[in-house]
Amino acid sequence: MKMEWKPEQEGLRQILTLLKESQSPDTATQRAVQQKLEELNKYPDFNNYLIFVLTKLVSEEEPTRSLSGLILKNNVKAHYNSFLPEVAEFIKRECLSAVGDPSPLIRATVGIIITTIASKGELTSWPELLPALCQMLDSQDYNVCEGAFGALQKICEDTAEILDSDALNRPLNVLIPKFLQFFRHSSPKIRCHAIACVNYFITGRTQALMLHIDAFIENLFHLAADEDSDVRKNVCHALVLLLEVRLDRLIPHLPNIIEYMLVRTQDPEEGVALEACEFWLTLAEQNVCREVLGPRLPALLPILVRGMRYSEMDVILLRGDRDDDADDAEPDRESDIRPRFHKPRSHTVKHNAGAGDSNMSGGGESDDEDDGGADADDGSLSDWNLRKCSAAALDVLANVFGADLLPVLFPILKETLFHEDWVIKESGILALGAVADGCMGGMVPHLPDLVPYLVCCLAERKALVRAITCWTLSRYSHWIVSQSHDLYLKPVMTELLKRVLDNNKRVQEAACSAFATLEEEACTELVPYLGFILQTLVYAFSKYQHKNLLILYDAIGTLADSVGHHLNKPEYINMLMPPLINKWNFLKDEDKDLFPLLECLSSVATALQSGFLPYCEPVFRRCVSLIEQTLNQNIANTQSPEQFEAPDKDFMIVALDLLSGLAEGLDGHIDHLVFNSNLMQLLYQCMQDPMPEVRQSSFALLGDLTKACFQHVLPYIPEFLPILGMNLNPELISVCNNATWAIGEISIKLGPETSKYIPLVLSHLVEIINRPNTPKTLLENTAITIGRLGYVCPHDVAPVLHQFVRQWCTSLRNIRDNDEKDSAFRGICQMIQVNPAGVVQDFMFFCDAVASWSHPKDDLKEMFTKILHGFKNQVGEENWRHFTDQFPVQLSVRLSAMGTNVSTGREDIEGVAAGAAPARREHSLGPAAACPPRYVPTH
C-alpha cells in the first residue's frame, strides 16, 4: 500500500515564511519572493506543500492559506502538464476533500484550482470530478453544497462547450435538471449559483437546456421578485439571454416581462438595474420591438433618462460638485490614459455624392469611433454602468422608432434641459445627444432653437455639463455645417475652441474630440477660419497634460485631413510645425506617445505637401530607423525568445504610415531620401511580415512610393509582385485592398512589361470582384486595378472580359471623376476593342458606367463614342433602337448630355438632355448600383 504524502516540517516552515513575506508591500521583498518561488518550482513536491497549506493547515490565517492556493493555481496554469502523476492525483484528491471548507474564502480558492485543472483538459481524465460535485449538491451541510456549486459554476463558465459534448457523455443531461431543482432552495446564495450555472448554456442553445426550457422559464418567473439582489440580477440576465436566442418561448409572456423589466430597471441595487437595462438594448434588435414596446415608451423613456443621471458617488469621484473645477495643472496618472490602437492606412476611392445622400447623422460609413456621450466625459468611470447603458438604450431605441419617439421624449427634455439641478440638466443634454442619430429628421425643425441653447450651456459653471454639451453638439455637427455659418457654425466653433482651452481636463478632452468631429463634417468650410483654429490648437500644447495631448494630436491630424493643401501657407506652417517638432524631438524611440504623434504628422505631411520639405529629412530618417530597429528586435526574439522580448510592431506600422504620408505629400521630393537609405530592403521584409497590419501598411507605402519615385521601386518588382499576388486574400480585407491598389499603381508605371506578372494576379482579382458580399472599397479598388491591367496589357486581360465586366461596371458607377477612374476606363475600352464579344451580354451596364462620368477628357469621351457607335453599327438601327428603349430614362439623359452623339431612340431625349443636371444620377440597374452615403475618404 502506497504511503500518504506528508510534509517535512522544515520545508513547511520555509514555505509559510515565504507566503508571509510575499504579502509585504516592499518591492525588493516581492522580487526576492518571486525568485525563490521560481527556484522552489523545480522541486516536484513543492505543489504538494501548497495544497497542504490551503486545505489542511487550519492553524494559519485564511489569507495566507488562500495565497498558497493562488500560487498553486498559477503553477497549474503554467506547468500542470509536467506535474508528476502522483502530485497531480494528490492535488485533485485534496481539492475534493476541501470543497466544503467552513471558510468561504478557502472554498472559493479550492473551486478556482479545480476549474483551472479542468480547463487544462482534465475533465476527461478526472472522471470522478463531476459526479462527486453533483453528489455534494445533495449534502445537508450548507458549506459542502455551496462549495460544490461554486466549483460547478466556475467549470460551467470556463468549459461550457466541453460539457455539452459527446466526449464526456453529455453530463448536462444530468446537471441541468439538477440545477433546476435548486432554483427554490432556501439559501439565496445557492439559488444564485443555480441560475448562474444554467445561464451559461442559454446562448449555445444547449440541447439539455432546450428540453427543459419551459421549466426553466417558469422557475425564473417564480424568482422574479426574490428578496436577494444577486438572484434578481441573475434572473434579469437569464431573460436578456433568452430574448436573444429563444424569443419564441418568451413571446406569450413579453407584456409581463416588459412590465417586470420596467420595475427592475429602477431597482435600488444598481447591478440589478444595469442587468435589466440590457433588456432594452436586446429588445431593440428584435423585429417585434416596435409592436410590443411602442405602447410602453411613455413609461420607459423617463426611466432611461433618470438612469442617465450621475449617481452621488459618481459626482464625488468625478469631483463634479466643485465650482472651482480647474485641474489642468495636475499631472495625469498613468491609469487615466486608455490604451490606444493605431489604425493602419487603407487606400479608398472617392465617390460622387448621390442625389439622395443627406446623411444627417454625420456622414461616415461607420460610427464605430463614437462611443457615446455617457463615457465621453467620465474616463475615471470607465466600466460599463447604468448611465452608459441607459444612454445606449435610448440611442438604439431612437434608431428603431425614429421621429415617433420624440412626442414622448420632448416633454421629458423640456423638464430636464431647464432644470435647476445641474445633474438632471446634464442627463437631459446627454439624452438630446443620444437620440441625434435615430431621430435626426424629427429633430431638424427644433435645432434652430436647441443649438443656440447648447452653445450657451458650453459656459455652464459645472464642468460635467460643459463636457457633455461638447459631445451633444458634435452629434449635430452635420446639420450645423449645412446651415448659415454666421448663425451656427461660427458660434459653435468659437465656443468649442474656448472649451478646448478650458481649465478642466475633462472638458478639454470632450471639446477636442467634439471639434475633431466638426472638422470631419466641415472639411474645407473651415478654411476661412484656419488662423483662429490653429492659434487655439497650438496654444493647447502649452496647456495640456499627457492624456489630452494625445487627443490634441488627433484633432490636428483630422484638421489636416479635412482642409488638405489649404494648410500649406507659411503663416500656418510657422504656427503649427514648431510644437509638433518639439514633441517629436522630445519623445524617445520606445515611447508609445510616438504613435499618435506619427499619425498626426502623417496627415500634416500629406496636407502640407512641399510645405513639409524643411522637416522631412529628420522625420524620414527616424521612421526608417524605427522600422529597422523593430525588424532587428523581431529577428533577435525569433532566434532567442528567452533572451529578447518581442517588439511592439505598432512602432513599425506607424512609421510605415508616416512614410506613406511623406511620399504622398512630397511626391518626387522624397526621391533623394529613398536613394540614400535602405528603405526598399526594409520594405521587402515588412511585406512578408506575419502580422497583417504590417503588410497592410507596407503595401500602402509601396503604392505611394510607386507614384512618387518609381525608379527606386523598379529593381524590386520581380520580388514585390509575387508577394502582392500572394496577399490577394479577401479574408484579410485591408491587406487585400492595399495589395490590390499597389498592383494597379505599379502596372501604370511598368506599362506593357506588366504582362509577365498578370498570371500571378488576374485570376485572384476576378475571383474577388465576383465574390458575394465583398466590401465596397475592395470591389472598387479591384475594379480599378483590373481596368489598369487592361490598359497596359489589353491582350492579356481581354480574353476573360466576360467573367467580370458586369461587376466591374456596377463597382465603378459611383466613383468620382479622377485619374484612377480615367486609367481604369481607358483599360476597359481597350479590352472591349480587343474582345467586343466579352461585353455583349452586359452592354447596358457598360453604358451605365460610361454615364457615371461628369467630365471625361476628350480622348476618353472619343473612346466611349467609338465603342457605342461600333455596337450601334454592328447590330443595325432597328436593333439599337429596341436595345436603347430598355434604358432607364435618366441613363438615356446622361448619355445624351455627355455628347456621345449616339441616338438612344427616344424622341424627346435632346429636350430632356438640355436641362439635365450632369452631376446627379438617379437611375439604377439594381441594388448594386445604389448611391453610397457620403464619407470623408482617407488614404
N, C-alpha and C positions, 0 to 999 in steps of 0.2 A: 504494500500500500504506500502511495506517494505521500511524503510528509507535507503538511501545510506550510506555506512560506511564512516566516516570522522576521520582523526587522531586527537588526542589531542596534543596540541602544546608542552606541556612539554615532552610527550613521543617522539614526533618527534625530539625535541632538543637533548634529550639523545642519540637517535639512530644516529643522524648526528655527534654528538661529538665522539661517538664510531667508526663510519666509518672513521673519520679523524684520530683518534688515531691508527686505525688498519693499516694505511699507514706508521706508524713510523718504522724506521729500528731497534729500540731498542727491544731486545729480551724480557726483562721483561714487557714492554708495550704490546708487542704482546701476551704474555702469559695471562696478565690481561684481554685483549680484548677477547681472546678466552673463558676465564672463564665466562665473562659477557654475551657473545653470547649464551653460553650453558644455562645460567640462563634465558635469555630472551625467549629461545625456549619453555619454559614452559607456556608462555602466548599465548593463541590461536590466538590473532590478531597481534602478532609480525610480521608474514609474510605479513599481510596487509600493515604494515608500510614500509616493504622493497619494495614491488611492487609500493607503492605510491611514494617513493623516486625515484625509477627508472623511472617511467612513467610520473609523474606529477610535480615533483619538479625541474622545468627547471631553477630555480634561482641558483641551486647548480652546481658545476663543474662536467663535464661529467665523469671523473674518479671516483668521489665519487658515482654518480648515478649508474655507471656500477658495482662498487664494491657491492653496495646494491643488485643489480640483481644477482651477482655471489654467494653471501651468500644465497639468496633465492633459487638459483639453487641447492646448496648443501643441503639445507633443504628439497627441493622437492625430491631430490635423496634419502635422508636418512629417511624422516618422512612423505612422501606425503599421505600414506595410513591412517595416523592418523590425517590429517587435518580435521577440521570441514567442512561440505559440503558448508556452506556459504563462508568460507575462500577460498576454492578451486575454487568456482564459481567466486568470486571476482578477484582472480588472473588470471583466464582464460580470463575474460572479459577485464581486464586492458591490458593484453598482446595483445589481438586482436586489441584494440584501439591504441596501441603504435607501431604496426608493421611498420608504415610509419613515424616514428620519423625522424625529419630532420638530426639527428646525426647518422652517420654510426656506431659509437661505441654502441649507445643505441639500434639501430635496431638489431645489431648482438647479443647483450646481450638478448634482448627480444626473438630473434629466438632460442637462446640456452635454455631459460626457456621453451618455447613452446615444443621444441624437448624432453626435459627432462620429461615433463608431459606426452607427447605422448609415450615415452619409458616405462613409468610405467603402460602401458596397457590402457591408457586413450583415445586412438583413438576410441575405441568402445563406450566409454561413453561421448565423446566430438564430437558428430556427425556433429556439425556445423563447426568444425575447417577446414577440407579440402575444403568444398565448399566456405567458407569465404576466405581462402587464394587463391583459384583458381579464385574467382571473383576479388580479389585485383590485380591479374596479369593484368587485363584489364584496371586498373586505368590509367588516364592520368598523375597522379602525379608520377614522377620517384621514389620518396622515398617510396611510398606505393608499387609500383611494385617491386622494388629491395628488400625491406624488406620482402615481401611475398615470393619472390624467395629464399632469404636467408634462411628463415624458412623452406620452402619446401625442399631445398637441404639437410638441416640437417635431416629432417624427412626421406627423401629417403635414406640417408646414414645409419640411425640407425634402420629403421623399414621396410626395403625393402620387406622382406618376408610377413609381415602382409598386406602391401599394395597390394600384389598380391593374397590375399586370399578371399574366399567367405564371411568371417566374416564381411568384410566392403563393400560387394557388388562390389568388384573389382574396386576400384576407378581409377586404372591405365588405364582402358579403356577410361576414360575421360582425365586423366592427361598426358599420353604420347602424344596424338595428340596435346594437348595444349602446352606442352613443345616444340614440333617440330615447332610450329608457331613462336616461339621466337628466332629460330636459326639465323634469318636475322634481328633481332631488331637493331635499330641504336646504342644502348649503348653496348659497348664491355662487360661491367660487366653483363648485362642481358644475352647476348649471352653465356657468360662463365657459368653462372648459369644453363641455359637451357641444354647445353651439359652435364654438370656435373650431373644434375638430371637424364638424360636418361642413362648415363654411368653406374649408379648403378644397372641397370636392365639387362645389357648385359650378365654377367656371368650366371645368373639364367635362361637365355633363356625365359624371361617373355613373355607370350603369347601376351599381348597387344603390346609389342615392336616388336615381330616377325611379327605381322600383318602389321607393318609399317616399316619393316626393309629396304626396298628399298628406301623409302622416307628419312629415317634416313641417309643412306649411301650417298644419293645424296646431302643432306644438309651438311654432313661432307666435301664432295669434294668441295662444294661451299665455305666453310670456310677455306680451306686448306692454303690459302695464307693470312689469316687475319692479319691485322697490329698489333693486340694485342697479346702479347706473351702468356698470360694465355689462350686465345682462342686456339691458335696453340697447346699449351700443352694439352689441353683437347681433341682436335681433334686427336692428336697422341695417347693419352691414349685410346680413343674410337677404333681406328684402331687396336691397340695391342690386346684389349679385343675381338674384332670381329675376328681377326686372330685365336684366340684360340677357339672360340665357333661357328663361322659361316664362316669358311674358304670357304665353297661352294659359298657364296654370294660374296666373295672377289676375287675368282679365276680369273674371266674375267678382273679384274682391277689390278691384282698383279703387272704386269710390271710397271704400272704407280705409284702404291703405293710404290714400291721399289725405283723408282727414287725420289719420294717425300721424303721418309724417308732418302735417302742419303743426300738430301739437309738439312732436319731438324736435322739430327744428327750433322750437323755443325752449327746449329743455334747459333747466338751470345748470346742468353739467355740460360744459362746452364740448367735451368729447362726444356726447350723445348727439347734441345739436349739429355738430360737424358731420357726423356719420349720416344723420337724417338729411342734411342739406345736400349731400352727394346724390340723394334720390332724385332731386330736380335736374341735376346735370344728366343723369342717366335717362330719366323720363323724356328729356328734350330730344334724345336720339331716337326715340321710338315713334313710329308712324301714328300712333294713337294719341300723341301728346296734345295736339290742338283740341281734339274732340273731348278728351277726359279732363284736361286741365283748364281749358278756356273758362268754364263757368266758375272756377275757383281762384282765378287770378286776383280778384279783389281781396281774397283772404291771404293769398301767398305773397303778393308784392310788398305789402307793408312789413311782413315778417322778414323778407330778404333784405329790405333796406335797413331795418333795425339791426339785422345781423351784420351789416356793413359798418356799424359804428365801432370805433376803437373801444376796447374794454378799459376799465380803470387801470388795470395792470399794464396794458399796452401804453397808455398815456404816460404812466410813470417811467416805464422802460425807455420810451422814446423822448422823454423829457418834454412832452408836448404841452404840459401845463404851465411852462415858464414863459413869461412875457419877454424876458431877455434871453432870446434863443440863439444868440451869436455863439457859434462853436467852431468857426472856421480857422481859429488859431490853434486848435487842439490837434495834435498829430493823430492820424488814423492808427487803429490797431490792425494787425495783420488779419485778424478774424473778420474785420469789416469788409475785406476785399474778396469778392467771389472769384472762383477760378474762371479764366477767360479762355475761350477756344477760338483759334483762328479759322476762318473760312477761306479755303484756297480759291484762287482765281478760276473763273469758268467763263469761256467765251460765249456770249449770247448775241442774237441778231436783233437789230432794231426793227420795229413794226410800224405800220400805218395805224393811225387812230381810227377805229371803226366808227361808223355813224352813230351807233348806239352806245358808244363807250363812255358812259358817265359814271365811273366807279366812285360813288360818293364816300366809300369807306376809306379812301386814301390810297388806292391805286395799286399796290404791288400785287404780284401773283400770289404772294404769301404774306401772311401777317404773323409768321412764327415768332418774330423778334419782339413782338408787343406782348409782354407778359402780363399786362393789365395794371391798372392803377392801384389795385389793392396792395401790391407789393412794390409799386414804383417809388414808394416813399417810406418804406419801413424795413430797410435792409437788416436791422437787428432782430426783426421778427421773421426770419427767412422761412420758417416752417409753414406748411400748409395749415391754415386756420379758418375759423368760421367767417371772418371778414372776407378773406380771399375767395372762399368757396361761395359765399353769398353773392359776391360781385360776379364771379364766373357764371353762376346760375342765372343771374339777371341777364348777362351777356348772351348766353345761348338761348334763353327764352325770347329775348328780343329778336334773335335770328329766326326763331320758329314763328312767332306771332307778328313780327314786323310792326307796322303802324297800329295794328289792333291792340297792341299793349299800351299805347300812350294814353287813351282815355282813363285807364286805371292808374297809370303812373303819374300823370300830371298833377292831380290833387296832392299826392304824396310829395312830389317835388316842390310844389308851392308851399307846403308846410315846412319842409326841411331846409330848402335853399335860403329861406329868410328867417330861420330860427335864431334865437338869441344865443343858444348853447352852441359853441363852436364845434363840438363833437358831432352834434346832429347835423349841423350845416355841412360839415366835411363829408358826412355819409351821403348827403344829397348830391354834392358835387361829384362824388365817386359814381353814384347811380347815373347821373347825367352822362358821364363818360362811358359807363358800361353799356348803355343802350345805343351808342353812336353808330356802331356798325350795323346792327339789325334794324334800327328804326330811322335811319338817316332820311329817307323820303318823307316821313311824317314829321321829322324834326325841323326840316328846312324852313317852313313858314315861321318858326319860333326863334331861329338862330339870330335874326337881326336884333332881337332883344337880349337873348341869352349870352351871345358872345361879348357884348359890352359889359354885361353883369360879371362874367368870368374875368374879364380884364381888370375890373375893379377888385375882384377877390384876390388878384395877384398881390395886392398891397395889404392884405389882412395881417393882423398882429400875430396870429398863431402860425408858426412855420408849417405845421402839418396841413393847414388849409391852403397856404401858398403852394405847397408841394403838389397836392392833389389837383389843384386848379391847373398847374402846368400840364399835367398828364391829360386832363379832360380837354383842354384847349387843343392839344395835339391830335386828339381823336377827331376833331372837326377841322383839321388843317386843310383838307382838300376843298371844303366849302369856303373857308376863309380866303384861300388863294384865288378862288374863282370869282370873288366879289371885288367891289371897289377897294383899291389899295388904301386910299385915304381913310375910308370908313372902317376897314377891318385889318388888312394885312399890316399896315404901318403901326397902328396902336398895339396889335398883338405882338408884333416883332419887337417893338420898343420896350414894352413891359416885360416880355420874356427875357430880353437881354439884360434888363435891370435885375431880374431874378437870377440870371446866370452869375451875376456878381453879388448875390445875396450873402449875408453874413452867416447864414445857416447852411451847413454842408448838405443836409438832406434836400433843401430847396435848390441849391446849386445843381445837385445831381438830376433832380426832376426837370429843372429848367433846361439844362444842357441836353438831356435826352429829348425833351419836347422840341427844342429848337432844331435838333438834327432831323426829326420827323418833318417839321415845317420846311426845312431845306430840301428834303426829298420831294415834297409836293411842289414847292415854288420853283425849283430849278433856276432858270435864267431870269425869272421875275425878280430875283434878289439882286441882280447886277447893279441897279441904281443905288443900292444901299450897302454895297460891299465895304466901303471905307468904314462906315459906322459899325458894321458887323465885325470886321477884323479888329478894330480898336478894342471892342469888348472882349472877344475871344483871346486876343493876345494879352490883355490885362489880366485875364483869369489865370494865366500861367503863374503870375506872381502871387496869386491869392489861394490857389487850390492846394489841398493836401493830396496825398498819394492816390487815394481811390478815385477822386473826381478828375484828376489829371488824365486817367485812362479814358474817362468819358469825354473829356475835352478833346483828346486826340480823335475820337470818333466823330465829334461834331465838326472838327476842322476837315477831316478826310471826306465827310459827307458833303460839306460845303464845296470842296474842290471837285468832287464828282458831279455836283449839281450845276455849278456855273462854268466848269471846264476852262477853256482858254481865256475867258474873261478875267481870270485871276492873274494872267500874265501881264501885269503892269508894274513898272519899277516901284511905285509907291506902295503897292500891295505886297510885293516880294520883300521889300525892305522892312515892312511891318511883321510879316509872318515868319520868314525864314530864321532870323536870329534866335528866337526862343526854341524853335524846333531843333536847330543845330546845337544849341547849348545842351538840350536834353540828350541829343544824340551823342555828344562828346562825353557827357557825364555818366551815362549808363555803361556798365561793363558788358562784355560779350555774353556772360552767363545770366544776366539779369532778365527775368521774364517780362519786365516792363518794356523790353525792346519790341515785343510782339505788336502791341497796339501802336507804338511809335512807327515801326516799319510799315504797318498797314496804312497809317496816316500819310507817311512820306510817299508811299506808292501812289496814292491818289493825288497828292500835291505835285509830284514829279510829272505825272501824266497830264495834269491840268496846266502846269506852268510851261511845259514844252521847253523851248530854248531858254526860258527864264530860269530854269533849274541848272543850266550849264555851270555856273560858278560853284555849285555844290556837288556836282555829280561824281567827280573823281574819288574823293574820300568815301562817299556813300557806296559807290560801286565796289571799291576795294574791300570795304568792310563786309559787304554782302558776300563777296567771293570767299573771303576769309571764314565767315560763319559757315558757309556750305562746306568748305574744305575741312574745318575743324569737326563738324558733325559727322562727315563721312569717315574721317580718320578714327574718331571715337567709336563709331559703329564697327569698323574693322577690328579695332582692339577688343571691343566687347565680344564680338563673334569668336575671336581666337582665344580669348581668356576671360570668359564671363565672370569667373570668381574674383578676378583682379580689377576689371574695368567695368564701370556702370554703363548701362545702355544710354545712349544720348537722347535728349529731348529733340525729336526731329522737327518740332514746330519752329525751332530756330532756322532750320534749313528751308522749311516751307515759306516762312515769311520773307526770308532773304531772296528766294527764287521769285516770289511775287513782287518784291520791290524792284528787282532787276527787270521784271516784265514791265513795270511802270516806267522805269528809266528808258527801256528800249522803245516803248510806245510813245513816250513823251518827247524823247530826244531824237528819235528816228536815226538818221545817218550819223549824228554827232557821237553816237556810242561806239562807232567803228574802232577808233584807236584804243579805247578802253578794252574792248574784247580782244583786239590784236595783241595787246601787251599783257594778257592774263591767260590762265589755264582754264577759263570758264567752260570752253567746249568739252574738254576732257571730263571736267566735273559733271557737266550736264549729262554726258553719256552714262556716268554712274548713276545719277539721280533717276534717269529714265528707266532704270532696271531695278529700282528700289522696291522691296516687297510691300511697302506701305502705299496704299492707293493715293493718299493725299499728296505724297511726294511726287508721284508720277503725274498726277493731275497738274500740279504747279510747274513741273518740268516741261510738259507738253505746251502749256501756255507760254512759257518763256521761249521755247523753241519756235513757236509760231511768230512771236514778236520779234525775235532775232532774225528770223527769215525775212520779215518785212523790212527790218532796219538795216541789216548788214549781211546779206545772203552769202557774200564771198567767204565769210568765216564759217558758215554752215555747210557750204557745198562739199568740202572734202570729207565730211562725216555722213553724207547722205546714204552711202551703202550700208553703214551701221545703223543709222537712225530709222530709216523707213521700215526695215523688218520689225524693229521694236514697236513702232507705231501700229503696224499691222496686227501684231500680237495683242495690242491693247484695245482693239475694236470689239470690246465685250460689253454689250448694253446692260449687263447686270451691274456694272460699275458705271453709272450714268455719267458722272462728271469726268472721270478718266477717259471714257469712250468719247465724250463730247469734245474734249480738248485735243485728243489724238486725231479725231476726225478733222477738226478745224486746222490743225497743224499740217496734215496731209494736203489739204486744199491750198494752204499758203505756199507750201513747198512746190506743189505742182505748177502753180502760176509762175514761180521763179525758174523752175527747172525746165519747163517747156516740154518739147517732144521727147526729151530724154527720160521723162516720167514713164514712158511706155514699158520699160523693163520691170517696173515695180507694180504696175497695175494688177497683175495676177495675185500679188500679195494682199491687196486691199479691196478690190472691186466686189468680190462675192460677199465679203463681210458687210460692206456698205449697202448693197442691195438687200441683204437679209435684214439689216437694221431698219431701212426705210419701209419695209413691208411688215415689220413686226407689230403685232397689235399692242396698243397702249404704250407705245414709245413716247416719252415726254416730248413736248413741242419743240423745245430748244434743240434737243438732239436730232429730231427729224429735220429741222431747218438747216442745221449745220451739215447733216449728212447729205441733204439735197444740194446744198451749195457746193460741197466737195465733189459729189458725183458730176455736177454740171461743170466744175472746173477741170476735172479729169477729162471730160468730153471735149472741153475747149482746147486743151493742149494735145490730146490724143483721141480725136473723134473716132477713128477707125478701130481703136481698141475697145471702146465703150459702147458704140452704137449697136453692135450685134445683140446686146441684151436690153436695148431700149424698152422693149415691150414689157420687161419684167418690173420696171419701176416708174414709167412715165406718169401714170395717173397719180401715184402717191407723191411724186416729185412736184407736180403742178399744184396739188392741194396744199403741200407743205409750204410753198413759197408765195402763195397768192396774197398773203398779208404782210409780206416783208416790205419795208420802206425802200425807196429807190436809193441805191448806194453802189459802191464799186464791187462789193461781193456779189450782190444780186446781178449786176451787169455782166460780170465774167461768167456766172452760172448760166444765165440766159443765152449768152453767146454760145456756150457749150451745148445747151440743149438744141439750139438752132442748127449748129454744125452736125450734131448727131442725127437730127431729122433729115438733113440734106443727104447724109450718108445712108441712112436706113429709114426712108419715109414710111415704109410698111409698119415700123415699130410703133408709130403713134396713131395709126388709123383708127383703132378701136377706142381711143381716148382723146380724139382730136378736140372735142368740146372742152375738155379740161385744159388742153394747151391754150385754146382761145381765151379761156377764163384767166389763166395765169398771165397771158400777154396783156389782158385788160387791167391787170393789177398795177401796171406802170402808170405813173403820173407824167413823167417827162423823160422818156428814154432818149439816149443820144441818137442823132440822125442815122448813123450807120447801123445801129441796133434796130431802130424802127424799120429801116430798109430790109433788114433780115426777116423781121416779122412779116412785113408786107409780101416779101418774096415767097415765103412759105405759104401764107394764106392764098395768094394768087395761084401758086403752084397747085394747091389742093383744089381750088375752085376750077382751074382749067382741066385738071385731071378727071374730075367727076362730072363736069358739064354744068351749065347754068341752071337747069331744072333741078338736078340733084342737090346742087349747092343751096338753092333757094329752099328746098324741102329741109335740108340739114339745118340751115340757119334759122328757119322758122321755129325750131325747137329751143333756141336760145332764150333764156330769161331776158325780159325787156332791158334791164339795166346792163346786161352783158353786151347786147347789141348797141346800146347807147355809148358805152365806154369804147368799144372798138371803133365806132364811127368818130367819136370825139378825138380819138388818138390820131385820126387822119391816116388810117391804114389803106384808104381808098379801095376797100373791099365792100361791095354792097352786101348787106345782110338780108336783103329781100323784103324788108319792112318798108312800106310806102312812106310812112311818116317819120322815118328814122332821122333824116337830116334835120328836120324841125326840132325833134326832141334833143338831138345831139347838140344843137346850137345853144341850148340852155342847160346842158348837163354840167354838173359840178364835178370836175375831174378828180378831186381828191377823195371822194367818198363813194364806196361801192356797197350796195345793199343786196345785190343778187347773191344767191348761194346755190351751190351744187350739192349740198348735203351738209351734215353736221360737221364734217372735217373742215368745211370752208367758213365756219362761223368766225366772226372777228374776235380777237383776243382782247382781254382787258388791257388798259394802258399800264405799262410799268416802266420804271427807270432802268434802262439797260446798263449792265455792268460787264466789264471785260473779264 
